[in-house]
Amino acid sequence: MVITGKATTPEDATVVDGNQSEKNNISDAGFSSRPTLQRQFFTKDDTSLELKESPAGGYAPRVYGYINLSDPGVVGIFSEQELEVGYARRRIYPSGQNPSWTRDEYSLDGKVLTILFPQGGPTFFNYTGWYNAATGCTRYFQVLYKYNSRYDPN
């Protein structure tokens, strides 16, 4: 997966007027020199997740799904510590870049990240762990990504 997007370079932000140059420090597209870390949590049953910002080019988001282990059903793939706390966190890789031992992937289109489950459902884990809503377990995902900050103080 290749992540591309619009960004302002330091050269683009510099305005030359005669013998004077001035740098704009605000950009709607964001500054390529100011990637900022963003962390978002999703606790909804939808697997289409809308990010607050567009990910910066060259930085693939890290996506994690949380698994409820109160009734694991699978022995040997979870650590004793995970079984003790009752949940495990597993990484979901970009489409086409996942290791052979995992099956679930994600795709990214602009700000929308979609968890891809072959054949309509999670094939390796059921991501309904750690966060319990008032109605019981719900899908729980964490996304870490970088975006280009709109403000550059330099």
N, C-alpha and C positions, 0 to 999 in steps of 0.2 A: 504494500500500500504506500503510495506516495502522497504526502500531504503538502498542498500548495495553497497559497492565499496571497492577498494583497498586503503589502507592508511598505512603510516609509523607511528609506535608508537615511543615514545621517546626511549624505550628499543631497538627497531630495528635500530635506528640511531646511537647507541653507538657501537664503534668498540674497542675491547680490544686487545692490543698487549703486551704480557708480563705483566708487572706491570702498564702499562699506558693505560688509556682509552681516547678515543677522540670521540666527537660527530659530525657526519656529519650534516650540517645544510641545505642541499639541498636534495630534494627527488622528483623524477618524479611522484610518486604516491600521494604526498602531505602528510602533517603531520596531524594526527588525533587530535593533541593538538592545531592546528592553524586554526579552521574554520573561514573563511573570508566571509563577506557579499558581494554578487554580485547583481546588479540590471540591468535588461535588458528590453528594450522596443522593441516591434515588431509592425511594421506598414506595414504589407503585407496581402494580401487576403488569404494566406495559413493558415491553422490551425495546421500545423506541424511546431513547433518552435525549432530550434537547439540552445542549450545553449552553451556559450563559454567554460564552465567548467562542469565537472561531479559533480552533487550535492553530498555533504558529507553525509555519512550514518547516518540515524536517523533524518535528517532534510528535511521534505517535503517542496518543493517550495510553495510559496504563489503566486497564479496567480490571476490577476485582469483583467477584461474586461471593456472597457469604452463604454458607451451607448450614442448615440446621442439623445438628448431630444428636438430638434427643433420642432419636430412634435410627441410628446410622445404617443398619442393614448391610453395610459393607465393612469388613474387617481388614486391617492391614494397610490401608492407604491413608489413614488418619493417625496423627501422633497421639500419645497418651495425654499430652497437655490439651490438644484440641478436643479430645473426647471428654476431658474433665470440665472444660469451660462450656462445652455444648455447642460450639460452632467452629467452623474452619473457613479460611479465606483462600480462594484460588484465583489465579490470574486467568483472564480471558484474553487471548491474543488477537491481533489484527488478522483479517481474512487473508489466507495464503501464507501466513508467517508463523503458524502455531507449531509447537513441537508435536511429534507423532503420538505422544501419550495423551494429548487432550483433543477434544473434538469440537467444543464450542468456540465460536469466533465472533468478532464484531466487524462491522463496516462503518465507514464514516462518510457522510455526505453533507458538507458545509458544517453546520452546528449539530446535526442530528446523528447520533451514534445508535446503531441498531445491533442488538445482540442476535447472532445468527445461530439457531438451533437446527441441525439437520432433522428432517422429517417432522417438523412442527413442535418439537419439545426438547428440553435439555437432555442430552444424551449421556453426559458423564455425571453431572451433579444437578440437584434441585436447589436453586439459589434462593432459599426461603429461610435464611438463618440470621442470627444475631439480633436484628431489630424486630421486636414484636409489637405490632400495632395493637390497638384496643380490640380489634377483631381477630387477633391471632397472628400467625406468621405471615409475612408478605415478602415478595421478592425484594432483595436488598443488594444494590450495586454501589460501588465506589469508583469514581473516575478521577484520575490525576492527570493533568495536562498543562501545557504551557501555551500562553497566548501573548500576542504583542501588545504591551501596555500603550495606552493612548497618550501618556504623559512621559516626557523625558526631561528631567531636571537639568541635564547638562547643557 
